[in-house]
Amino acid sequence: MKNHLTLIGVAALMFAYSCKSGLVTMSNGCYNLISQGQTENKSGNYSAALDDFNKVLQKCDAYDAKEKAYAGKAAALNGLGQYSDALDAANKGIAINKSSLDNLFERANAELGLGRSADAKADLNTINTLTGKNQNIAQRATIYSKMAEIDMRQQQYDQALQNIQQAIALDKSNLHFYMQRGDINVAAGNYSTAIGNYDEAIANGKNDPEAWKAKTTTVVRMIQNKYRTDDAGTLAKKISSSDRQTLCSSISSAKQHGVQDMGIDLVQTSICK
């Protein structure tokens, strides 16, 4: 009789929990639809992903399914540039689970898109606290990268460089981080250092037009800054032979790697004769 009463008590507690919290574990069908949407997001097929996650929210009652669906929906909306809607979706996911890393991350992306840098940074700091012991190194590195992006927008260049250096230390294989470090140094006016950053990205495998354009554009800016002019004709008259060789060599390499840029073309025509 005692055991029977205990079982009734457990059943009552489970029923009460179910009434309070709803279904907790998603079905296989919901799981597969969420996985499909996540794949679409990773491939940049944001409209298709949005359709998938809206279906999950319509068909799936489990709270873990809804949490992931709101994060996926927010990611798709961020990809489409619909930041206000993305913010709304992420907030709904956070209402289900205030420690949802995916929803916090997408909310930060939405806030960044809306120009709310302080809010985005606060969310990323929250994620950093929550993931202090996270074994997903690539995810933690991306968080530092996002924080560096926010710091750069706020012209906090020293902090930005510290954060992007953390990202590189965690994930040395992500060549985007090396490029981002170069971009931060350009924004800070550290042109020579930035060129070295782009060279490092190229040496590590990013031997493509994007890297060569970034490097060559920075070489141009460095020399324009040195001679205090951005007029190609004036620069042609002032530039030393050694600086001319440096500039023209960089432009030549960029062209060989497929760079097409009208500004670089103008400098080449005026100076590299």
C-alpha positions as CSV (number, residue, x, y, z in Angstrom):
1,M,0.0,0.0,0.0
2,K,2.9,2.3,0.9
3,N,4.6,1.7,-2.5
4,H,1.3,2.2,-4.3
5,L,0.9,5.6,-2.6
6,T,4.5,6.5,-3.5
7,L,3.9,5.8,-7.1
8,I,0.7,7.9,-7.0
9,G,2.7,10.7,-5.5
10,V,5.4,10.5,-8.2
11,A,2.7,10.4,-10.9
12,A,1.1,13.5,-9.4
13,L,4.4,15.4,-9.3
14,M,5.1,14.4,-12.9
15,F,1.7,15.6,-14.0
16,A,2.1,18.9,-12.1
17,Y,5.5,19.4,-13.8
18,S,4.1,18.6,-17.2
19,C,1.2,21.1,-16.7
20,K,3.7,23.7,-15.6
21,S,6.4,23.2,-18.2
22,G,4.9,21.4,-21.1
23,L,6.6,18.7,-23.1
24,V,10.4,18.7,-22.7
25,T,11.8,16.4,-25.3
26,M,11.2,16.9,-29.0
27,S,10.1,14.2,-31.4
28,N,12.4,12.8,-34.1
29,G,10.4,14.6,-36.8
30,C,11.0,18.0,-35.0
31,Y,14.7,17.1,-34.5
32,N,15.1,16.4,-38.2
33,L,13.3,19.6,-39.2
34,I,15.5,21.6,-36.9
35,S,18.7,19.9,-38.3
36,Q,17.5,20.7,-41.8
37,G,17.0,24.4,-40.9
38,Q,20.4,24.6,-39.3
39,T,22.0,23.2,-42.4
40,E,20.2,25.7,-44.5
41,N,21.5,28.5,-42.3
42,K,25.0,27.3,-42.6
43,S,24.7,27.2,-46.4
44,G,23.3,30.8,-46.5
45,N,19.9,29.6,-47.6
46,Y,18.2,31.9,-45.0
47,S,14.7,32.0,-46.6
48,A,14.5,28.2,-46.7
49,A,15.8,28.0,-43.1
50,L,13.2,30.5,-42.0
51,D,10.4,28.3,-43.5
52,D,11.8,25.3,-41.7
53,F,11.9,26.9,-38.3
54,N,8.5,28.5,-38.7
55,K,7.2,24.9,-39.3
56,V,8.9,23.7,-36.2
57,L,7.2,26.5,-34.1
58,Q,3.8,25.6,-35.6
59,K,4.1,21.8,-35.3
60,C,6.3,21.1,-32.3
61,D,5.2,21.6,-28.7
62,A,8.3,20.5,-26.8
63,Y,10.2,23.4,-25.2
64,D,13.6,22.2,-26.3
65,A,12.3,22.2,-29.9
66,K,10.9,25.7,-29.5
67,E,14.1,27.0,-27.9
68,K,16.2,25.8,-30.8
69,A,13.6,26.9,-33.4
70,Y,13.6,30.5,-32.1
71,A,17.4,30.5,-32.3
72,G,17.4,29.1,-35.8
73,K,14.7,31.6,-36.8
74,A,16.7,34.5,-35.4
75,A,19.8,33.3,-37.2
76,A,17.9,33.2,-40.5
77,L,16.4,36.6,-39.9
78,N,19.9,38.0,-39.1
79,G,21.2,36.5,-42.3
80,L,18.4,38.3,-44.2
81,G,19.2,41.6,-42.4
82,Q,15.8,41.6,-40.6
83,Y,17.4,42.5,-37.3
84,S,14.2,43.7,-35.4
85,D,12.4,40.5,-36.2
86,A,15.6,38.5,-35.3
87,L,15.7,40.3,-31.9
88,D,12.1,39.4,-31.3
89,A,12.7,35.7,-32.1
90,A,15.8,35.5,-29.9
91,N,14.0,37.1,-27.0
92,K,11.2,34.5,-27.3
93,G,13.9,31.8,-27.1
94,I,15.5,33.4,-24.1
95,A,12.1,33.6,-22.4
96,I,12.0,29.7,-22.6
97,N,15.6,29.4,-21.4
98,K,17.5,32.4,-20.1
99,S,20.8,30.6,-20.5
100,S,20.2,29.6,-24.1
101,L,23.6,30.3,-25.7
102,D,22.3,30.1,-29.3
103,N,19.5,32.6,-28.6
104,L,21.9,34.9,-26.7
105,F,24.3,34.8,-29.5
106,E,21.7,35.6,-32.1
107,R,20.3,38.4,-30.0
108,A,23.8,39.9,-29.9
109,N,24.0,39.6,-33.7
110,A,20.6,41.3,-34.0
111,E,21.7,44.1,-31.6
112,L,24.9,44.6,-33.5
113,G,22.9,44.9,-36.7
114,L,20.6,47.5,-35.1
115,G,23.6,49.5,-33.9
116,R,23.1,48.6,-30.2
117,S,26.7,47.8,-29.5
118,A,26.6,48.1,-25.7
119,D,23.7,45.6,-25.6
120,A,25.4,43.2,-27.9
121,K,28.6,43.3,-25.9
122,A,26.7,42.7,-22.7
123,D,25.1,39.6,-24.3
124,L,28.5,38.3,-25.5
125,N,30.0,38.8,-22.1
126,T,27.1,36.8,-20.6
127,I,27.9,34.0,-23.1
128,N,31.5,34.2,-22.2
129,T,30.7,33.7,-18.6
130,L,28.4,30.8,-19.3
131,T,30.9,29.1,-21.6
132,G,34.0,29.6,-19.5
133,K,34.4,25.8,-19.3
134,N,32.9,25.1,-22.7
135,Q,34.9,22.6,-24.7
136,N,33.7,24.0,-28.0
137,I,36.8,26.0,-28.7
138,A,35.7,27.3,-32.1
139,Q,32.5,28.7,-30.6
140,R,34.4,30.5,-27.8
141,A,36.8,31.9,-30.4
142,T,33.9,33.3,-32.5
143,I,32.5,35.0,-29.4
144,Y,35.8,36.8,-28.9
145,S,35.8,37.8,-32.6
146,K,32.3,39.3,-32.2
147,M,33.4,41.2,-29.1
148,A,36.4,42.5,-31.1
149,E,34.0,43.7,-33.8
150,I,32.0,45.6,-31.3
151,D,35.1,47.1,-29.7
152,M,36.3,48.3,-33.1
153,R,32.9,50.0,-33.9
154,Q,33.3,51.8,-30.6
155,Q,36.9,52.8,-31.5
156,Q,38.2,50.8,-28.5
157,Y,41.1,49.5,-30.6
158,D,43.3,48.1,-27.8
159,Q,40.4,46.1,-26.4
160,A,39.5,45.0,-29.9
161,L,43.1,43.7,-30.5
162,Q,43.1,41.9,-27.1
163,N,39.8,40.1,-28.0
164,I,40.8,39.1,-31.5
165,Q,44.1,37.9,-30.2
166,Q,42.2,35.7,-27.8
167,A,40.2,34.3,-30.7
168,I,43.4,33.5,-32.6
169,A,44.9,31.8,-29.6
170,L,41.8,29.6,-29.3
171,D,41.4,28.8,-33.0
172,K,44.5,29.4,-35.1
173,S,43.0,27.7,-38.1
174,N,40.3,30.4,-38.6
175,L,42.0,32.8,-41.2
176,H,39.1,35.3,-40.8
177,F,40.5,36.2,-37.4
178,Y,43.9,37.1,-38.9
179,M,42.1,39.3,-41.5
180,Q,40.0,40.9,-38.7
181,R,43.1,41.7,-36.7
182,G,44.5,43.5,-39.8
183,D,41.2,45.4,-40.2
184,I,41.4,46.5,-36.6
185,N,44.9,47.8,-37.0
186,V,43.9,49.7,-40.2
187,A,41.1,51.3,-38.2
188,A,43.6,52.3,-35.5
189,G,46.0,53.7,-38.1
190,N,48.6,50.9,-37.6
191,Y,49.2,50.4,-41.3
192,S,52.5,48.6,-41.1
193,T,51.3,46.2,-38.5
194,A,48.1,45.6,-40.5
195,I,50.1,44.7,-43.6
196,G,51.9,42.1,-41.5
197,N,48.6,40.7,-40.3
198,Y,47.4,40.3,-43.9
199,D,50.7,38.7,-44.9
200,E,50.2,36.2,-42.1
201,A,46.7,35.4,-43.3
202,I,48.1,34.9,-46.8
203,A,51.0,32.7,-45.6
204,N,48.6,30.5,-43.7
205,G,46.4,29.8,-46.7
206,K,44.2,32.8,-47.4
207,N,46.0,33.5,-50.7
208,D,42.9,35.0,-52.4
209,P,41.7,38.4,-53.8
210,E,40.1,39.4,-50.5
211,A,43.4,39.2,-48.6
212,W,45.5,40.7,-51.4
213,K,43.1,43.6,-51.8
214,A,43.1,44.3,-48.1
215,K,46.9,44.3,-48.0
216,T,47.4,46.4,-51.1
217,T,44.7,49.0,-50.1
218,T,46.5,49.3,-46.8
219,V,49.9,49.8,-48.5
220,V,48.3,52.6,-50.6
221,R,46.8,54.2,-47.4
222,M,50.1,53.9,-45.6
223,I,52.0,55.7,-48.4
224,Q,49.3,58.3,-48.8
225,N,49.5,59.0,-45.1
226,K,53.3,59.3,-45.2
227,Y,53.2,61.9,-48.0
228,R,50.0,63.6,-46.7
229,T,48.1,63.3,-49.9
230,D,45.5,61.0,-51.5
231,D,45.8,62.7,-54.9
232,A,47.4,60.2,-57.2
233,G,49.1,62.9,-59.4
234,T,50.6,64.7,-56.4
235,L,51.7,61.4,-54.9
236,A,53.5,60.5,-58.2
237,K,55.6,63.6,-57.9
238,K,56.5,63.2,-54.2
239,I,57.0,59.4,-53.8
240,S,60.5,58.1,-53.3
241,S,61.9,55.3,-55.6
242,S,61.9,52.8,-52.7
243,D,58.3,53.6,-51.8
244,R,57.3,53.4,-55.4
245,Q,58.8,50.0,-55.7
246,T,57.0,48.8,-52.5
247,L,53.7,50.1,-53.8
248,C,53.9,48.9,-57.3
249,S,55.2,45.5,-56.3
250,S,52.1,45.1,-54.0
251,I,49.7,46.2,-56.7
252,S,51.3,43.8,-59.2
253,S,50.9,40.9,-56.8
254,A,47.3,41.8,-56.1
255,K,46.6,41.9,-59.8
256,Q,48.1,38.5,-60.3
257,H,45.8,37.2,-57.6
258,G,42.7,38.5,-59.2
259,V,42.1,41.8,-57.4
260,Q,39.9,44.3,-59.3
261,D,39.6,47.7,-57.8
262,M,39.2,51.1,-59.5
263,G,41.1,52.9,-56.7
264,I,44.1,50.6,-57.0
265,D,43.9,50.9,-60.8
266,L,44.1,54.7,-60.6
267,V,47.2,54.5,-58.4
268,Q,48.9,52.0,-60.7
269,T,48.2,54.1,-63.7
270,S,49.6,57.3,-62.1
271,I,52.6,55.9,-60.3
272,C,53.6,52.5,-61.7
273,K,54.7,53.4,-65.2
